[in-house]
Amino acid sequence: TVTDSSGLPITGATVVVTHQPSGTTSTQTTDSTGGFNAPGLRLGGPYTVAVSADGFDSVEQEVGFLTAGQAQRLSVALAPAGQTI
């Protein structure tokens, strides 16, 4: 889920999930609830998740390893451009 610093969802944010060992990427766009889903990712990892949206500073997070049958939940809060949360 991608939100702003007030906890409101950010619609239309770009989420790029990169499998670090192979460089394979999956690009998603958040929906009206700030949610996104990246199905079909390789098992293992680690992964880098980069989130960007107009008017906000970009954020990059590392996610450990993905395991079959386990959903990985990730919440990201973006600060308005030029501000910190």
Number of C-alpha atoms within 10 A of each C-alpha: 16 27 20 16 16 10 11 12 20 22 17 19 23 19 23 19 23 21 21 14 10 10 10 12 15 15 15 18 19 21 16 11 14 19 19 20 16 13 9 7 16 14 11 14 18 14 24 18 19 17 24 18 20 12 11 19 16 18 15 14 13 14 17 12 13 16 12 9 6 7 10 12 8 12 9 18 21 25 18 16 12 8 10 9 9
